[in-house]
Amino acid sequence: MITDSHTQTAEEAELARLIVRTLNLELVAAEIEPLAPLYGEGLGLDSIDMLEIALAVSQQFGVKLRADDKKNTEIFSSLRSLNGFIQAQRGL
């Protein structure tokens, strides 16, 4: 259940903690806005960070993210979109 654009769901909170831990970010996972961009001006992540996140997601959730997927820009656009992709893949 998504409450609003500023509140993380339980799954988003778990993913945010994984991102912070994986990248050793100096912020609290709960501070990541669900709809804020992960790449560039949002969290300021770059393509190397995205590869690290993809590997961590694969290990943690068993979901494969391919570097050549044309939807990567959309998938990695925010915490909420990345979580939505992971949950959809896990539901198969």
Rosetta blueprint (number, residue, H / E / L):
1 M L
2 I L
3 T L
4 D L
5 S L
6 H L
7 T L
8 Q L
9 T L
10 A H
11 E H
12 E H
13 A H
14 E H
15 L H
16 A H
17 R H
18 L H
19 I H
20 V H
21 R H
22 T H
23 L H
24 N L
25 L L
26 E L
27 L L
28 V L
29 A H
30 A H
31 E H
32 I L
33 E L
34 P L
35 L L
36 A L
37 P E
38 L L
39 Y E
40 G L
41 E L
42 G L
43 L L
44 G L
45 L E
46 D L
47 S H
48 I H
49 D H
50 M H
51 L H
52 E H
53 I H
54 A H
55 L H
56 A H
57 V H
58 S H
59 Q H
60 Q H
61 F H
62 G L
63 V L
64 K L
65 L L
66 R L
67 A L
68 D L
69 D L
70 K L
71 K L
72 N H
73 T H
74 E H
75 I H
76 F L
77 S L
78 S E
79 L H
80 R H
81 S H
82 L H
83 N H
84 G H
85 F H
86 I H
87 Q H
88 A H
89 Q H
90 R H
91 G L
92 L L
